[in-house]
Amino acid sequence: MMDFILKIQNLSVSYAKKNILNNINFSVKQNSINSILGPNGSGKSTLLKAILNAIVFSGDVLIKQQDKIINTKKISAKELAKLIAYVPQRYNIAFEFSVLDVVLMGLYARSGFFGYAKKYQNLASFSLERLGIAHLKDERFSNLSGGQKQLVLIARALIQQSQIIVLDEPVSGLDLGNQHNLLELLEDIKKEGKTIIQTTHYPEHTYNSDNIILLKNGKLFKQGDFEILSPPNLKEIYGIDTQKVNLPNGGYYFCVCKNKTKS
């Protein structure tokens, strides 16, 4: 039984004879939120690039579509974009595109053009409304703040109509309110049948995750539900003592324990 939408098999990445990722194996289910955590340099962003077939790697990335298994190495970038939408940490555009233009670029993989027909513009406007930034649609993308650009890129991913959405630290640059709103939106997107894969530096932002993947030194350290975010495991990957505090609404946050010293 093929109970997955994406599977990573024996994936390894090396740069200049240095191993960045070593024999990574895991799978994610359809209609799920999957969070990848690990310290700086653990290979999180490299793993996403491999999933997107944006770098050279050994091993395989397999996507299940209906009853077919697709190896990402054997399809074009345009075909892959129909299956996976990507939201990078940072994105710079040399030309003075408007926010609406940038969102409409999400249609390119399917239509071959930005889609200026009224129905496509309405779709893009609705996507911007979901992110609370419809008022920015005529602004130049280059003039936006880092957090606003991040929201625009998420709106672009939504209209791409891909089953899998990959986000590299999606809350980067967002204020507290927009961080909360984005996490709520990811839950809504999951309910619509999408699969979310995100990297994050915040363990408490995984409260809505179905699957958590911990990386350490380029290797898969642990995989499971939120129970794997225990103080011993976090100390193993981050090197600090923490305390997990459960919240009344079912969420949780982590406190860093400060060692007391005598004065």
N, C-alpha and C positions, 0 to 999 in steps of 0.2 A: 504494500500500500504506500503510495507516494503522499505522505501527509506533510507537505511543505509547499511553499511558493518559491523559496529561494534556498539553495544549499551551497555551502562552501566546502570544497573537498581538497584537502592536502595543499592548501594555499601557502606559498612562500614568496617573499620579495627580498631582493638583494640590490643594494646600491654600492658600486665600487668595491665589490667583494665583502661588503658588510651586510649581515643579515638583519633585515628590518622586521619581517614577519616570518615565523617558523612553523610550518605545518599546521595551519589553522583549519579546524573542522567544526562547523555548526550549521544548523538549518533554522529557518524561521517559518512560521505558519501564516497562512492567509488571514486577513482581518486581525492583525496583531500589531502592538507597539513594541519595538525592540530597541533597547538602549545599550550603547557600548561605552564603557568607562575604562579609564586607565590614566596613569600619570603622563605628563608631557614626554614625548619620545617613545611611548609604548606601541605606537603603530596604528592608532585610531584612524587618522586621516588617510594613511596609506592603505588601510583595509578598505575604506570607502572608494578610493581611487581604483583599487583592484576590482571591486564589485562593478564599477562603472566601465571597466576595461580601458581605463585611462593610462595605465602603466603596464609594463611587462611583468608578468608573474608566472610562476609555475603552479600547477594544480588546476582546478576548475571552479567556475561559478556557474551554477545551473539554475534555470528559472523554469518553473512549471507553468504552462499556459494551456488550460483545458486539459487534454490528455497527452500533450507533448512536453518533452523535456528539451529545453533550448540551452545550448552551451554558448555563453556570451562571446567566446572567442570566435565563433563561427557565424556571427551576424554583423551587419554594418552598424556604425554609430547611430544612424538614423533609425534603424530597426530597434536598436537597444533603447533609444529615447522613447519609443512607444511603450516600452515595458517598465522603464525606470525614469522617474523625474528626479532631478538633483538640485539641492539648494546649498551652494557653497557658503563658506564663512564670509568671503569677500568677493566682490565682483565689480570690475571697473570696465566702463564702456568708453571708447575713444570719441564716439560721436554723440551729439546732443539729442538723444532720444527722450521722448516724454515717458512718464511712468506708464501710461496706457500702451505705448509702443513696446516697452520692455515686457509687460505682461503678455501681450499678444504674440511675442516671440515663442511662447510656450506651445503655440499651435503649429510651429514650423515642421516638426517631425511628421505630423499627420497630413498637413495641407500643402506644404512646400512654399507657403507664403505666410505673412503675418496675420492675414485674415481681417481685412478692414471692412468686410460686410457687416451690416448692422447687427446681425445675430452674434457675430464674434465679438464685437465691441460690447454688446450687452453681457456676454459671458465673462469678458474681462472685467467689466464694471462690477458685476456680482461678486467676482472673486476678490476684488479690492474692498468691497463692502464687508465681506466676511472678516477681513483683516482690520477693519476700522479705518481704512485710509483712502476711501473713495474720493475724498476732497483733494487728494494729491494727484489725481489722474492726469492733469494737464501740466504738472510741474516737470521740470527737467530732472531726470534721474540723477545726474551728476551733482545737482544742488542739494540733494537730500542728506540727512544725517545717516550715520552708519546703521542705526537701528531701523530707520525708515526704509533704507535700501534692503535690509534683511526681510522686512515684511513684504516689500514688492516682489522679491525673488520667490517668497513662499506663495504669493498670489499667482505668479507665473507657473509654478509647479502644479498648482491646483487645476489650472485649465489644460494642462498637458494630457490629462485623462489617462495617466499611467497607473497600473495596479500597485506599483511599489514607489514610495517616495523616500528618498535618501536625503538626510539633512545633517550637515556638518556643523555641530554646535549652534543650533538654531536660535538660542536665546542670547547669543553673543551680541552685545551692543543694545539689547532691549532693556527698558526700564522695568521695574518690579511689576507694574500693572500689565504691561504687554507680555512679560514672561508668563504670568498667570493666564492671560487670555490665549496665548499660543498653546500652552499645555492643554487647555480646555478644547481648543480647536482641533488638536491632534486626536483627542478622544472622539470628537464628532466625525472626523475624517475616517477613523477606524470603523465607526458604525456604518459608514457608507460603503464599506467593503474594501477599503484600502489597507495596505501594509506599510507601516512606518518603520524606518531604520534610522536612528539618530545617534550621534556621539554627544556626550555631555561631560562637563566637569563637575556637575552638581548631583550627588547621589539622591537628594530629596526630590529632584525633578523626574525620578523614575517611578513615582508613586502610582502612575497610571500604566506602567509597562507590564506586558505579559511575559517578557523575556529579557533578562539582563546578562550581558556578556562583559566579563572583566578581563582586561589585557594587562600583562606584565612582561616587560622586556621582549616584546614581539611575540609572545606566546599566549595561548588561551589559558588563563588561570582558573576561572570558574564560569559556569553558565547555569542559570536557573531563574527562579522568581525572586522577589524582593528579599527573601530570607537569606540570600547569599550576601546581602549588604550588611554583614555583621561587623562589629568593631574589630575582631581578629582579622577578617579578610581585608578590611580597609587599611588596617595597619600593615598588612603584608604587601599591599600594592602602593600605598602612599607613604608609609613609614611614620604615621602619626597615630596617637591614641584618640579615639572618638567615642562618643556615647550616642546611641540611637534613641530618640525621643518620639514615642508614638503620639499622634494627635487625635483628638476626639472625632474628627471627620474621616478617619481612616488613613490619613497621610502620615508622614513622618519627616523629621529633619535630623541633622547630625550636628552635634556640638563637638568642637575640638577641645580635648582635655588639656589644660595647662598644668604642667608639673610645678608643684610648689617648691620654692627654694627658701632656705633660711636667709634672713637679712643679716 
